[in-house]
């Protein structure tokens, strides 16, 4: 007897229907992942202006998304415990429909201005009330759709984990396409509308998947359940292992992002790269035939750990691209090894949703540690080496060690090695000097020793862990910075105060970027007395110094000035007696550091009664009276990334409104990664302001006097005085081909490209 498609034989779906099921479920999971991971950069960009563009916003956002992912997975797990197949479908479709009513995305009313402290908790609340419901519904889709897929009776139903790879491909593409395609091409409003349309499309896809599942033969689903009956439930020790294996790479993701944003370079595009690699590992490990076999990753993992140790020993300034690429490549290998272990030990499809709950719980634990606990516990990025050491424990227990007799002596050998190398760090002498001078080789050798233990001796993972821990302690005992270093950490990052070896300078750094310095000793060793001289970017002959002098000379009277960004307080000493200078700063820890005379004395000697306005300047400065400032200096940085919301057409309008009739706006745009001069010229032109650009090498960088890029904008040439006729300053017109940055549109990738194109560093 010949049966035509799409008939069913013995309760089994036809080939055509199987294809339809596979396409529908793959498409739904793919679109869901696209939406899930495009909403992160989209909504984070909407929130960034409220917290000064801090990289920590991204870290806290990751914690929120990981936590809600756990909620979505738990919801899916308990929903699938319901035996009736119709009830879970109805509940989830109703949830999706209710979430659709809250779109387009927007910041919830009453959350317009952050508090003066507790930013992380405030931010978590903002995310929860603004996008909590649609994100929660999206988070449940992956495990829920996989569980439905099992019940369709599809031949691949018993092992549906390949759909997880489809999900992560969507996530991976969403993250990469945002900075490359969506951000340069569309305004925030248009991105929001596209995302909302995608959400509506997803509901239709999920409804189609539900219909296919409900119309599948009940017998097929029953057969699959019977097939899994003999599969034992995963023991609790294995579930705990899943949580640990998920927690370490999740925490490392945030720690690596914090490190490259703080200690290497803070180009905003770098925030998304580690997350993209993290998602790519999930894609690769859950393939039916992995492109990178798990055994290869286990062999490479100890080498990757040793590689990070060597990179940390060298520091962040040695060959920037190599350092950035090295950290992320090593992170990729470590995450592949951890996630490969998860894929290797995954349970039968019957326990699928519980497996995903364990994964998401581990992800949340790692995120909470690296994103919330560590920043409040440590004054430096300590979570990175801690998680790096824990990564060694993610290795499988392994078999018998090679050379077991020699292995017995390893623990006393390691203890002696640790004492011999760490103890000299607390004393002075030839041993300390030698170790300090050869720190990279010594630390690197201990790191490589851990890799040799793993590869050469098949050593116990606890031996590898202990050896890695010794190498990481040596990193802290013999830091890469010359001179004495103290660190100050807040929500807005880690700042280092470096005292140069001879004590001549105190230097304020964020990552590898200097934000101010003060000379404490003269060349002959005598202490500097009297009023400190502004140096670094603020010396009198530089762009900022010339702009201040020109506006002061043009006015012929004491200035009334506003400065956005305090730093080390250098510009307090650019004021003159009788002038009124007001400072705006978002980070209270910076105010405390600048006021502490053991670090810097600019404020104590030049403006001892200074009380900066705390908060994001876009909000606090907007409340200032109109038409009162002769000079507005915008110098707000988070390492090399200027907060975008302070460089938009709307921001420049605020500055213009606060200017006195002949006032001028000075914007400091020195940056190693972004070309911002043309951006400022464009936003000034949109507000009918003329702009003069200063970009000259000081030629004295070895004396803590740096080259600067500065743009001065004013209504008329006369407002900038002698700058208008100076050869060092060029009057520039806005580029008609370059789109003006607004609160609704910015193009960071374009700024990076222009910097590369101009061949500037």
Secondary structure, DSSP 8 states (H G I E B T S, - for coil): ----TT--BTTB--HHHHHHHHHHHHHHHHHHHHHHHHHHHHHHHHHHGGGTT-HHHHHHHHHHHHHHHHHHHHHHHHHTT-S-HHHHHHHHHHHHHHHHTT-S----TT-SS--SS-HHHHHHHHHHHHHHHHHHHHHHHHHHHHHHHHHTT-TTGGGTTHHHHHHHHHHHHHHHHIIIIIHHHS-HHHHHHHHHHHHHHHHHHHHHHHHHHHTS-HHHHHHHHHHTTTS----HHHHHHHHHHHHHHHHHHHHHHHHIIIII---TTHHHHHHHHHHHHHHHHTSTT-SS-HHHHHHHHHHHHHHHHHHHHH-SSSSHHHHHHHHHHHHHHHHHHHHHHHHHT---GGGHHHHHHHHHHHHHHHHHIIIIIHHHH-SS-HHHHHHHHHHGGGS---S--SSHHHHHTHHHHHHHHHHHHHGGGGS-SHHHHHHHHTHHHHHHHHHHHHHHHHHHS---HHHHHHHHHHHHHHHHHT-SSSSEEEEEEETTEEEEEEE-TTS-EEEEEETTEEEEEEE-B-TTS-B--SS----BTT-TTSHHHHHHHHHHHHHTS--EEEEE--TTSGGGGG--TT-EEEEEES-HHHHHHHH-TTT--HHHHH-TT---EES-HHHHGGGS-TT-EEEEEE--EETTEE-GGGSSHHHHHHHHHHEEEEEEEEEE---SS---HHHHHHHHHTTT-EEEEEEE--S-GGGTB--EEEEEEESSGGGGGGGGG-TTEEEE---TTS---BTTB--HHHHHHHHHHHT--
